Amino acid sequence: MVEVPPPLTPGQIDALSITEAQEALAKVAKARQHAEIDEETRERLEEEFDLLIARLKELKE
């Protein structure tokens, strides 16, 4: 069974520290690799992945 992280809103992602964003990104990346997740969850994870990448870029500037 795949461990899917709970949903993160854009506002929650914007409030993450660099460490929190890295941890969330790792969980999202791992979960979205599994074929067992449904399409709705996959789309959510892909959106969160993109937002987390953007947040990390912002924090590293």
ABEGO torsion letter per residue (X at the ends): XBBBBBBBBAAAAAABBAAAAAAAAAAAAAAAABAABBAAAAAAAAAAAAAAAAAAAAAAX
